[in-house]
Amino acid sequence: MRNLYKTAIVLTAMVLGTGCKKYLDINSNPAVPQVVGAELLLPPIIYQMTNGTTQDNRVIWKITQNMGGTSTADASTIWEKHGYPSASDVGGVIWRMTYFDLGLNLESMIKDGLEKQKYEYVAIGYAIKAWAYQMTTDLHGPIILDEAFTTGQLKFHYQDQPDVYAKVREWGNLAIKYSNMKSPVSYAATLSGVSGDGIYKGDMAKWRKFVYGLFAQQYSHLINKPQFKTNYADSVVKYVDLSFANETEDATVGFTASVAADSNPMGPQMGLMTASTTYYARPTTTILNLLAGGVRGTATVDPKTSVDPRLSRYLQPSTTTATLGNYQAITPTKGSATTNVPIVLGVIPTGGTTYPGRYIFTDKARYPIMTYSQLQFAKSEANFIKGNTGDAYTAYVNGIRATFDFFNQYGRSANTPDPAISTAEINAYMSSSEVAQNAGDLRISDIMQQKYIAQWGWAGLETWCDLRKYHYDATVFRTYYQLTAGELSTNNGGKFAYRFRPRYNSEYVWNAEELAKWGALNPDYMTKELWFSLSN
């Protein structure tokens, strides 16, 4: 990892990439770093959780087929083909988030909290640190762990996922420990204020639930391990039950949207999800078919309506005369001969140049980090694999119903809000052929495809974990477009992707010797399975 990551002063990361009320005022010589307290560090740290995941989601989504591009040029489709752009930093922003954007800021927040008995900040710091390293290892596999912030080094050793997973649990347990400790001075007002804890306003009980949710997700990745049925499945269920009680407890980040830098990174102000017709932000056939009758049946081609009310809330119908009112999508790697497929931000108003946004792609929408619905599906999956089909069915139903709650709470903050999903619409869908009607009728594809819908548009990495642990199985993900050998990228050997390459400039330039030990200099490194999806 480039020396910049371990020597950059906190002030630099605070000023760059942060926004309204998420910066450090300079009250003294700007050439001299100030001593920064935990209270000032937390807001930009939380912001970077959203910024880092948004930027990597844009390319992860092309592998998971959440989104696609209209062009068939390699620059647009390389990720859809499970390849990578050579000599590029595209992809791997979560790496930068963990080691730089959070990096020393997070370390300093924990240190200040420990030294000055600000236990809430210590707890939150360890919770975020555990989450960030979990994200990073699930994206890259072996990563820098024990030596991440060791001074005086230009080269850093990597450690593989078993070590990282264990460290994540260690940090998570420290978060729980400190969340149960009372600081001598109350920080409640600061944490609940505008420039405080943008996720839970200092509610330590909910931060504990966040950590338990992270543990549940970690164990849910290990379905191929021999210990899953005898051990890990029970851990998934245990930690889901200790986590969120409903969607009101989701880990989400709020924004004022008063300026671009204090708005949802997936909204139009930030410009990360652009109106480009070439690269991303257009839904694929994978999600459209799921919402149009393809979870259990046969999807309707170019539908105008669906029994699934999420279709009309998640996606934007065409406004082009020839296809007016139809919901359309991009076939992965195939692009589109026209620009009729609307981007997820909405359609361009007549004479306008900006996209107003809808669903969770609006400036004021809360940014999801972890939700009740996705955890319920993890619980359902674990019970199903273990053979507890009754419990699996209960969690499956809870998960589906929670997606409607999620939309009604977080997905209606567009300029002209979509109507809430009504009880009648929910009941019609739940009694339809798209939903298993009893435990005996439940299939693993029912669970995982409903989880795909629940995570669509925000949880790109967790969706990719699901696809990878099932090895892109077409019987589990029925609408996932199965690329042929000729459609897969030739720059990685024509195979499905399982990892991102380490961030290019910061590692291939400064740490190539260590990369060689792991085979990361090989062209097909991206296609090598990660430890979590292997049976051994």
C-alpha positions as CSV (number, residue, x, y, z in Angstrom):
1,M,0.0,0.0,0.0
2,R,1.4,3.4,-1.0
3,N,3.1,5.2,1.8
4,L,0.6,8.0,1.4
5,Y,-2.0,5.9,3.2
6,K,0.0,5.7,6.4
7,T,1.5,9.2,6.5
8,A,-1.4,11.4,5.3
9,I,-2.5,13.7,8.1
10,V,-6.0,13.7,9.3
11,L,-6.7,17.2,8.1
12,T,-6.2,16.2,4.4
13,A,-8.9,13.5,4.5
14,M,-11.2,15.8,6.5
15,V,-11.1,18.6,3.9
16,L,-11.1,16.5,0.7
17,G,-14.3,14.6,-0.1
18,T,-16.4,15.9,2.7
19,G,-19.2,18.4,2.6
20,C,-21.5,20.8,4.5
21,K,-20.8,20.6,8.2
22,K,-18.6,17.6,7.5
23,Y,-15.3,19.4,7.5
24,L,-12.7,20.8,10.0
25,D,-12.5,24.5,10.4
26,I,-8.9,25.8,10.4
27,N,-8.5,28.2,13.2
28,S,-4.7,28.2,13.2
29,N,-1.8,27.9,10.8
30,P,-3.1,25.6,8.0
31,A,0.4,24.2,7.6
32,V,0.3,22.7,11.1
33,P,-2.1,19.9,11.8
34,Q,-4.5,20.4,14.6
35,V,-5.4,17.9,17.3
36,V,-8.8,16.7,16.2
37,G,-11.3,15.3,18.6
38,A,-13.6,12.4,18.0
39,E,-16.6,14.7,17.8
40,L,-15.2,16.3,14.6
41,L,-14.1,13.1,13.0
42,L,-17.3,11.1,13.2
43,P,-19.4,13.1,10.6
44,P,-16.9,12.8,7.7
45,I,-16.2,9.2,8.6
46,I,-19.9,8.3,8.2
47,Y,-20.1,10.3,5.0
48,Q,-17.2,8.3,3.5
49,M,-19.1,5.1,4.2
50,T,-21.7,6.2,1.7
51,N,-19.2,7.8,-0.8
52,G,-16.9,4.8,-1.0
53,T,-19.7,2.2,-1.4
54,T,-21.5,4.3,-4.0
55,Q,-18.5,4.6,-6.2
56,D,-17.7,0.9,-6.2
57,N,-21.3,0.0,-6.5
58,R,-21.3,1.6,-10.0
59,V,-19.0,-1.2,-11.2
60,I,-20.1,-4.0,-8.9
61,W,-23.7,-3.4,-10.2
62,K,-22.5,-4.3,-13.7
63,I,-21.3,-7.7,-12.5
64,T,-24.4,-8.3,-10.4
65,Q,-26.5,-7.0,-13.2
66,N,-28.3,-4.3,-11.1
67,M,-27.4,-1.8,-13.8
68,G,-26.1,-1.8,-17.4
69,G,-25.0,0.6,-20.1
70,T,-26.5,1.3,-23.5
71,S,-23.2,1.1,-25.4
72,T,-21.6,-2.1,-26.4
73,A,-18.1,-0.6,-26.4
74,D,-15.6,-2.3,-24.1
75,A,-15.3,0.8,-22.0
76,S,-19.0,0.4,-21.1
77,T,-19.3,-3.3,-21.0
78,I,-16.0,-4.6,-19.6
79,W,-17.4,-5.1,-16.1
80,E,-20.6,-6.6,-17.5
81,K,-18.4,-9.1,-19.2
82,H,-16.7,-9.8,-15.8
83,G,-13.5,-8.2,-16.9
84,Y,-11.6,-5.2,-15.8
85,P,-10.1,-2.1,-17.5
86,S,-6.3,-2.4,-17.7
87,A,-4.1,0.2,-16.0
88,S,-7.1,1.8,-14.4
89,D,-8.2,2.8,-10.9
90,V,-11.8,2.1,-11.7
91,G,-13.0,-0.2,-9.0
92,G,-11.4,-0.5,-5.6
93,V,-12.8,2.7,-4.1
94,I,-13.8,0.7,-1.0
95,W,-10.0,-0.1,-0.7
96,R,-9.3,3.7,-0.7
97,M,-12.2,4.2,1.7
98,T,-10.9,1.8,4.3
99,Y,-7.2,2.8,4.2
100,F,-7.4,6.5,3.4
101,D,-10.8,8.1,3.6
102,L,-11.6,6.3,6.9
103,G,-8.0,5.2,7.6
104,L,-6.2,7.4,10.1
105,N,-9.3,9.4,10.8
106,L,-11.0,6.3,12.2
107,E,-7.8,5.3,14.1
108,S,-7.6,8.8,15.6
109,M,-11.3,8.8,16.6
110,I,-10.9,5.5,18.5
111,K,-7.6,6.7,20.1
112,D,-9.1,10.0,21.2
113,G,-12.1,8.1,22.5
114,L,-10.0,5.7,24.5
115,E,-7.7,8.4,25.9
116,K,-10.6,10.7,27.0
117,Q,-13.2,8.1,27.9
118,K,-15.5,9.0,25.1
119,Y,-16.8,5.4,24.9
120,E,-19.7,6.0,22.5
121,Y,-17.1,7.2,19.9
122,V,-14.9,4.2,20.6
123,A,-17.9,1.8,20.1
124,I,-19.0,3.5,16.9
125,G,-15.4,3.6,15.7
126,Y,-14.9,-0.1,16.1
127,A,-18.3,-0.9,14.6
128,I,-17.4,1.1,11.4
129,K,-13.9,-0.4,11.3
130,A,-15.2,-3.9,11.5
131,W,-17.8,-3.1,8.7
132,A,-15.1,-1.5,6.5
133,Y,-12.7,-4.4,6.7
134,Q,-15.5,-6.9,6.1
135,M,-16.4,-4.9,2.9
136,T,-12.8,-4.7,1.8
137,T,-12.0,-8.4,2.2
138,D,-15.3,-9.5,0.5
139,L,-14.4,-7.3,-2.4
140,H,-10.7,-8.2,-2.7
141,G,-9.9,-11.3,-0.7
142,P,-6.5,-11.0,0.9
143,I,-5.9,-7.5,2.2
144,I,-3.5,-5.5,4.4
145,L,-4.6,-6.1,8.0
146,D,-2.1,-6.1,10.8
147,E,0.3,-3.8,9.0
148,A,-2.2,-1.3,7.7
149,F,-1.0,1.7,9.6
150,T,2.5,0.6,10.6
151,T,4.9,3.5,10.2
152,G,8.2,3.3,8.4
153,Q,7.2,0.8,5.7
154,L,6.9,1.0,2.0
155,K,5.8,-2.6,1.5
156,F,2.9,-4.3,3.3
157,H,2.0,-7.9,3.8
158,Y,-1.5,-9.2,3.0
159,Q,-3.6,-11.6,5.1
160,D,-6.3,-13.8,3.8
161,Q,-10.0,-13.9,4.7
162,P,-9.9,-16.2,7.7
163,D,-7.7,-13.7,9.5
164,V,-9.8,-10.7,8.4
165,Y,-13.1,-12.4,9.3
166,A,-11.7,-13.1,12.8
167,K,-10.4,-9.6,13.2
168,V,-13.8,-8.2,12.2
169,R,-15.4,-10.3,14.9
170,E,-12.8,-9.0,17.4
171,W,-13.4,-5.4,16.5
172,G,-17.2,-6.0,16.6
173,N,-17.0,-7.4,20.1
174,L,-15.0,-4.4,21.2
175,A,-17.7,-2.2,19.8
176,I,-20.3,-4.1,21.8
177,K,-18.0,-3.8,24.9
178,Y,-17.6,-0.1,24.7
179,S,-21.2,0.5,23.7
180,N,-22.2,-0.8,27.2
181,M,-19.8,1.5,29.0
182,K,-20.9,5.0,30.2
183,S,-18.7,8.0,29.4
184,P,-18.0,10.3,32.4
185,V,-19.3,13.2,30.3
186,S,-22.5,13.0,28.3
187,Y,-22.1,13.3,24.5
188,A,-25.8,12.7,23.8
189,A,-26.4,16.2,22.6
190,T,-23.4,16.2,20.2
191,L,-24.1,12.7,18.9
192,S,-27.8,13.5,18.2
193,G,-27.1,16.9,16.6
194,V,-26.7,17.8,12.9
195,S,-23.0,17.3,13.0
196,G,-23.1,14.1,15.1
197,D,-23.9,10.5,14.5
198,G,-25.7,10.6,11.1
199,I,-26.9,6.9,11.4
200,Y,-28.2,6.4,14.9
201,K,-27.9,9.7,16.7
202,G,-25.8,8.0,19.4
203,D,-28.3,5.2,20.2
204,M,-25.8,2.5,21.4
205,A,-28.5,-0.2,21.5
206,K,-28.9,0.2,17.7
207,W,-25.2,0.2,17.1
208,R,-25.0,-3.1,18.9
209,K,-27.7,-4.4,16.6
210,F,-25.7,-3.1,13.6
211,V,-22.7,-5.2,14.8
212,Y,-24.9,-8.3,15.3
213,G,-26.2,-7.8,11.8
214,L,-22.6,-7.6,10.5
215,F,-21.8,-10.9,12.3
216,A,-24.9,-12.5,10.7
217,Q,-23.9,-11.4,7.2
218,Q,-20.4,-12.7,7.7
219,Y,-21.6,-16.2,8.8
220,S,-24.2,-16.2,6.0
221,H,-21.3,-16.1,3.4
222,L,-20.0,-19.5,4.5
223,I,-22.8,-21.7,3.2
224,N,-20.3,-23.9,1.4
225,K,-18.2,-24.7,4.5
226,P,-18.8,-28.2,6.1
227,Q,-19.5,-26.4,9.4
228,F,-22.4,-24.4,8.0
229,K,-25.3,-26.8,8.8
230,T,-23.8,-27.8,12.2
231,N,-22.6,-24.4,13.4
232,Y,-22.7,-21.3,11.2
233,A,-26.4,-21.5,10.3
234,D,-27.2,-21.3,13.9
235,S,-24.9,-18.2,14.2
236,V,-26.7,-16.5,11.4
237,V,-30.1,-17.1,13.1
238,K,-28.7,-16.0,16.5
239,Y,-27.3,-12.7,15.3
240,V,-30.2,-11.8,13.0
241,D,-32.5,-12.3,16.1
242,L,-30.2,-10.0,18.1
243,S,-30.2,-7.4,15.3
244,F,-32.9,-5.1,13.8
245,A,-36.5,-5.6,14.9
246,N,-37.9,-3.9,11.8
247,E,-37.0,-1.5,9.1
248,T,-37.2,1.5,11.4
249,E,-33.9,0.3,12.9
250,D,-32.0,0.0,9.6
251,A,-28.6,1.5,9.4
252,T,-29.1,4.4,7.1
253,V,-27.4,7.8,6.6
254,G,-29.4,11.0,6.4
255,F,-28.6,14.2,4.4
256,T,-29.8,17.8,4.3
257,A,-29.2,18.1,0.5
258,S,-28.5,21.8,1.1
259,V,-25.4,21.4,-1.1
260,A,-24.1,18.6,-3.3
261,A,-21.5,17.5,-0.8
262,D,-24.2,17.0,1.9
263,S,-26.5,15.0,-0.3
264,N,-27.1,11.3,-1.0
265,P,-24.2,10.2,-3.2
266,M,-26.6,8.3,-5.3
267,G,-28.7,11.4,-6.0
268,P,-28.3,13.7,-9.0
269,Q,-26.5,16.5,-7.1
270,M,-23.3,14.6,-6.5
271,G,-23.1,13.4,-10.1
272,L,-21.8,10.0,-9.3
273,M,-24.8,8.4,-10.9
274,T,-24.7,10.4,-14.1
275,A,-27.2,10.8,-16.9
276,S,-24.6,9.0,-19.2
277,T,-26.2,6.7,-21.8
278,T,-22.9,4.8,-22.0
279,Y,-21.8,3.5,-18.6
280,Y,-24.4,2.8,-15.9
281,A,-27.6,3.8,-14.2
282,R,-30.0,1.9,-16.4
283,P,-31.8,-1.2,-15.1
284,T,-31.0,-4.6,-16.6
285,T,-33.3,-7.4,-17.6
286,T,-32.3,-9.2,-14.4
287,I,-34.2,-6.9,-12.1
288,L,-37.0,-6.1,-14.6
289,N,-37.8,-9.8,-15.1
290,L,-37.9,-10.4,-11.3
291,L,-40.4,-7.5,-10.9
292,A,-42.4,-8.6,-13.9
293,G,-43.3,-12.1,-12.8
294,G,-40.0,-13.9,-13.1
295,V,-39.4,-14.8,-9.5
296,R,-41.4,-18.1,-9.8
297,G,-43.0,-17.7,-13.2
298,T,-42.3,-16.3,-16.6
299,A,-41.6,-12.6,-16.9
300,T,-43.7,-10.4,-19.0
301,V,-41.7,-8.7,-21.9
302,D,-41.8,-4.9,-21.7
303,P,-44.6,-4.9,-19.2
304,K,-46.8,-1.9,-18.3
305,T,-48.0,-3.3,-15.0
306,S,-47.2,-6.1,-12.6
307,V,-48.7,-7.7,-9.6
308,D,-45.5,-6.7,-7.9
309,P,-46.0,-3.0,-6.8
310,R,-42.2,-2.6,-6.5
311,L,-42.0,-2.5,-10.3
312,S,-43.7,0.9,-10.6
313,R,-41.8,2.3,-7.6
314,Y,-38.3,1.1,-8.4
315,L,-38.2,1.6,-12.2
316,Q,-39.2,4.4,-14.5
317,P,-41.5,3.6,-17.5
318,S,-40.6,4.8,-20.9
319,T,-41.8,8.2,-22.1
320,T,-40.9,7.6,-25.7
321,T,-44.0,7.6,-27.9
322,A,-43.4,4.2,-29.5
323,T,-42.9,2.5,-26.1
324,L,-44.9,4.8,-23.9
325,G,-45.6,3.3,-20.5
326,N,-43.5,0.2,-21.0
327,Y,-40.9,-0.9,-18.5
328,Q,-37.7,-1.7,-20.4
329,A,-34.2,-2.8,-19.5
330,I,-30.7,-3.4,-20.8
331,T,-29.6,-7.0,-21.6
332,P,-26.1,-7.2,-20.0
333,T,-23.2,-6.8,-22.5
334,K,-25.7,-6.1,-25.3
335,G,-26.3,-2.4,-24.7
336,S,-29.2,-0.8,-26.4
337,A,-29.8,0.5,-29.9
338,T,-31.7,3.4,-28.5
339,T,-31.7,5.5,-25.3
340,N,-35.3,4.5,-24.5
341,V,-34.4,2.7,-21.4
342,P,-34.7,5.3,-18.6
343,I,-32.0,5.7,-16.1
344,V,-32.9,5.0,-12.5
345,L,-32.7,8.7,-11.6
346,G,-35.8,9.4,-13.6
347,V,-36.4,10.9,-17.0
348,I,-35.1,14.2,-18.3
349,P,-37.9,16.8,-17.9
350,T,-38.9,18.5,-21.2
351,G,-36.3,21.1,-21.9
352,G,-34.4,20.1,-18.8
353,T,-30.8,18.9,-18.3
354,T,-31.0,17.3,-14.8
355,Y,-32.5,14.2,-13.5
356,P,-35.0,14.7,-10.6
357,G,-34.4,11.3,-9.1
358,R,-36.8,8.7,-7.6
359,Y,-36.8,5.8,-5.1
360,I,-33.5,6.0,-3.1
361,F,-31.7,7.8,-5.9
362,T,-32.7,11.2,-4.7
363,D,-30.6,13.9,-2.9
364,K,-32.5,13.7,0.4
365,A,-33.1,9.9,0.5
366,R,-31.5,8.1,3.4
367,Y,-28.6,6.0,2.2
368,P,-28.9,2.3,3.3
369,I,-26.0,0.5,4.8
370,M,-27.7,-2.5,6.3
371,T,-31.4,-3.4,6.5
372,Y,-33.9,-5.6,8.4
373,S,-35.2,-7.1,5.2
374,Q,-31.8,-8.3,3.9
375,L,-31.1,-9.9,7.3
376,Q,-34.4,-11.7,7.4
377,F,-33.5,-13.3,4.0
378,A,-30.1,-14.4,5.5
379,K,-32.0,-16.0,8.4
380,S,-34.4,-17.6,6.0
381,E,-31.6,-19.0,3.9
382,A,-29.7,-20.4,6.9
383,N,-32.8,-22.1,8.2
384,F,-33.7,-23.5,4.8
385,I,-30.2,-25.0,4.3
386,K,-30.3,-26.5,7.8
387,G,-33.7,-28.0,7.1
388,N,-35.8,-25.8,9.3
389,T,-38.3,-24.9,6.6
390,G,-41.0,-23.6,8.9
391,D,-38.7,-21.0,10.4
392,A,-37.2,-20.3,6.9
393,Y,-40.7,-19.6,5.6
394,T,-41.5,-17.2,8.4
395,A,-38.3,-15.2,7.8
396,Y,-38.9,-15.3,4.1
397,V,-42.4,-13.7,4.5
398,N,-41.0,-11.2,6.9
399,G,-38.3,-10.2,4.4
400,I,-40.7,-9.7,1.5
401,R,-43.1,-7.6,3.6
402,A,-40.1,-5.6,4.9
403,T,-39.2,-4.5,1.4
404,F,-42.5,-2.7,1.1
405,D,-41.9,-1.1,4.5
406,F,-38.4,-0.1,3.3
407,F,-39.9,1.7,0.2
408,N,-42.6,3.5,2.2
409,Q,-40.0,4.7,4.7
410,Y,-37.0,5.6,2.5
411,G,-38.0,5.4,-1.1
412,R,-40.6,8.2,-1.4
413,S,-38.5,11.4,-1.0
414,A,-38.3,12.3,-4.7
415,N,-39.4,15.8,-5.9
416,T,-42.8,14.3,-6.6
417,P,-43.1,11.4,-4.2
418,D,-44.5,8.1,-5.5
419,P,-47.5,6.9,-3.5
420,A,-46.9,4.6,-0.7
421,I,-47.3,0.9,-1.4
422,S,-50.8,0.1,0.0
423,T,-51.9,-2.8,2.1
424,A,-54.1,-3.9,-0.7
425,E,-51.2,-4.0,-3.1
426,I,-49.1,-5.9,-0.6
427,N,-51.7,-8.5,0.1
428,A,-52.3,-9.0,-3.6
429,Y,-48.7,-9.7,-4.2
430,M,-48.3,-11.9,-1.1
431,S,-51.2,-14.1,-2.3
432,S,-49.9,-14.3,-5.9
433,S,-48.0,-17.1,-7.6
434,E,-44.8,-15.1,-7.3
435,V,-44.7,-15.9,-3.5
436,A,-44.4,-19.4,-2.0
437,Q,-47.7,-19.9,-0.1
438,N,-46.4,-22.4,2.5
439,A,-43.1,-23.8,3.9
440,G,-43.4,-27.0,1.8
441,D,-43.5,-24.9,-1.4
442,L,-40.4,-22.8,-0.5
443,R,-37.3,-23.0,-2.7
444,I,-33.9,-21.5,-2.2
445,S,-34.4,-19.5,-5.4
446,D,-37.5,-17.9,-3.8
447,I,-35.4,-16.7,-0.9
448,M,-32.3,-15.5,-2.8
449,Q,-34.2,-13.8,-5.6
450,Q,-36.4,-11.9,-3.1
451,K,-33.2,-10.9,-1.4
452,Y,-31.8,-9.7,-4.7
453,I,-34.9,-7.4,-5.1
454,A,-34.5,-6.2,-1.5
455,Q,-30.9,-5.2,-2.1
456,W,-31.3,-3.9,-5.6
457,G,-29.9,-0.4,-6.1
458,W,-27.8,-0.2,-2.9
459,A,-26.3,-3.4,-1.5
460,G,-24.1,-4.3,-4.5
461,L,-21.4,-6.1,-2.6
462,E,-23.7,-8.2,-0.5
463,T,-25.6,-9.2,-3.7
464,W,-22.2,-10.1,-5.2
465,C,-21.4,-12.3,-2.2
466,D,-24.7,-14.1,-2.7
467,L,-24.0,-14.7,-6.4
468,R,-20.5,-15.9,-5.7
469,K,-21.3,-18.3,-2.9
470,Y,-23.9,-19.9,-5.2
471,H,-21.4,-19.7,-8.1
472,Y,-23.8,-17.8,-10.3
473,D,-26.2,-20.8,-10.3
474,A,-29.0,-20.3,-12.8
475,T,-31.4,-22.4,-10.8
476,V,-31.0,-20.1,-7.8
477,F,-30.9,-16.8,-9.7
478,R,-33.3,-17.6,-12.5
479,T,-33.3,-14.2,-14.2
480,Y,-29.5,-13.6,-14.0
481,Y,-28.2,-13.3,-17.5
482,Q,-25.9,-16.3,-18.0
483,L,-23.1,-15.0,-20.1
484,T,-21.7,-17.4,-22.8
485,A,-18.0,-18.0,-23.2
486,G,-18.0,-15.5,-26.1
487,E,-19.6,-12.9,-24.0
488,L,-17.2,-13.1,-21.1
489,S,-14.1,-10.9,-21.2
490,T,-11.0,-12.3,-22.7
491,N,-8.7,-10.2,-20.5
492,N,-9.4,-12.5,-17.5
493,G,-9.5,-15.9,-19.4
494,G,-13.3,-15.8,-20.2
495,K,-14.4,-16.8,-16.7
496,F,-16.8,-15.3,-14.1
497,A,-15.4,-12.8,-11.7
498,Y,-15.0,-13.5,-8.0
499,R,-12.9,-10.5,-6.8
500,F,-11.6,-7.1,-7.6
501,R,-7.9,-6.7,-8.2
502,P,-6.1,-4.7,-5.5
503,R,-6.4,-1.0,-6.2
504,Y,-4.1,-0.4,-9.1
505,N,-1.9,2.7,-8.5
506,S,-1.5,2.2,-4.8
507,E,-0.5,-1.5,-4.9
508,Y,0.8,-2.4,-8.4
509,V,3.3,0.4,-8.2
510,W,4.4,0.1,-4.6
511,N,3.7,-3.4,-3.4
512,A,4.1,-5.6,-6.5
513,E,6.3,-8.1,-4.7
514,E,3.6,-8.9,-2.2
515,L,0.9,-9.1,-5.0
516,A,3.0,-11.7,-6.8
517,K,2.9,-14.0,-3.7
518,W,-0.9,-14.1,-4.1
519,G,-1.0,-14.4,-7.8
520,A,-2.4,-10.9,-8.1
521,L,-0.2,-10.1,-11.1
522,N,-1.8,-12.8,-13.2
523,P,-4.4,-11.7,-15.8
524,D,-7.1,-14.0,-14.4
525,Y,-6.6,-13.1,-10.8
526,M,-10.1,-11.5,-10.8
527,T,-11.6,-14.9,-11.5
528,K,-10.1,-16.8,-8.6
529,E,-12.6,-17.7,-5.9
530,L,-12.4,-16.1,-2.5
531,W,-12.1,-18.2,0.7
532,F,-15.6,-17.5,1.8
533,S,-17.2,-19.2,-1.3
534,L,-15.0,-22.3,-1.2
535,S,-15.8,-25.5,0.7
536,N,-12.4,-26.0,2.3
